[in-house]
Amino acid sequence: MKTKPKGEVKFTRYVPNPPLKLFLVFHGCAGDGLMGAQKSIHAGKAKIDVNVDFTHKLCAALMLPSFRYSSDPLSLVIGSLCIKHPNLFGGREKLDLSWNRGLNDSNVLIAYRRPRPGWLSQQSFVVQHSVTPEIGVHGSPIDNFSRSGSGGVNLCRYSVGVDLNEPASSHWKSTTSIKLEHIRPVDDVGRPISRDLEGFPVTCSGNYHDSMVVLKQESRYAKANESSFSQLSIQIEQGIPVLSKWLIFNRFKFVATRGMKLGPAFLLTSVTGGSSVGDMAPHQAFAIGGLGSVRGYGEGAVGSGRSCLVMNSELTFPLNKGLEGAIFFDSGTDLGSGHHVPGNPALRQGKPGSGIGLGYGLRMNSPVGQFQIDYAINAFHQKTVYFGISNAEAQSEETISSFMLKSHPCIPRFMSSVAAGAKCFPA
């Protein structure tokens, strides 16, 4: 069975090499040294920044079997283009355009920002179109739940909306957004579908698409000093019934993160959770499992439900200059809500509904970025190895002190996983 790229991480490739599963993971964008280029173009008084990234998912000697299992070597390539105009109409208006394209997915994002006084909310107008394989809910767990195969469902998503960033006060920041979404499931060749391979509906309406207006409020608290940091993110989403067949729902999500120094070591912990009531298409369920959620499992292989709770802990400690060791423990559960998802995909695919993953790894810092190796084992004794490269500076959180970034460069990588709500949060 053909597998799709995984994870909330931008570049991921499964390499079947039983009984040990190997992954390649690349983070970042152009300028990270991953087959990218950056160019600044002066157009009149404005400077346009153009980033181009053409990244091949490299296979080392141990990874070579992956080409035998891939129907097309181009499936290992993703191209990215990023254009930024800082002064579009001469009044400091900003225009950002990004485009990512792979064989199985694509994403186009256009954002326009108008300058406003600091005491007013900053406005951003956003238009986005994406096509992504839906594996977290409709994918089928294989190899003792360590991987998830394609379920033949892809999501074609159109959205347009406005983001309002409120002026920061003390340690709090808040963002309010409203957007119109149109989601159309398609099969692997791009044909619209209303049912999955087993004949169950993949939309809430039962038609070939779902539409909704979503009002979202997000509040973030962050505080850091030289020995610890805390961060809390709370999101509330409300589906507004503009038309009779549009989705009506309420979704609550949170991510709480805490980091602290323990002598020369550093302990990072996070708790991620959420719940949804009202209308729901199956792909809107919380998918649990995978990198950034419960390591050792495939994407969504632990479970998918109306609620979720995921806990992650990682202890890093120095081995020598530029090299750190790590031990981690992940756990997640759907809180018994899997059967409340329309069509009950978790039960049909035999997902356990809860799971744990633990393991150890190495973190090595270099001018290119941070190299990461993780060895994870799940509750079914299936072993998985993750290889990765990340640009720590590109992923850093502005709320984390520079002292902590210099002392523990693993923080941005960990934070980038939990800040997006781990794998528990649907898009």
Secondary structure, DSSP 8 states (H G I E B T S, - for coil): --B---SSSSEEEEE--TTEEEEEEE---TTSSSSEEEEEEEETTEEEEEEEEEEE----GGGTHHHHH-S-GGGGEEEEEEEEES-SSSSS-EEEEEEEEESS-EEEEEEEEE---TTS-EEEEEEEEEEEE--TTTSEEETTTTEEE--S-EEEEEEEEEEEE---BTTEEEEEEEEEEEEEEE-TTS-B-SB-TTS-BSSSSSSS-EEEEEEEEEEEEEEE-SSEEEEEEEEEEEEE-SSTTS--EEEEEEEEEEEEEETTEEEEEEEEEEEEEE---GGGSEEE-STTSSTTS-TT-SEEESEEEEEEEEEEEEEETTEEEEEEEEEEE-TT-GGGSTT-HHHHTT--SEEEEEEEEEEEE-SS-EEEEEEEEETT--EEEEEEEE-HHHH--TTS-HHHHHH-THHHHHHHHHHTTGGGS--
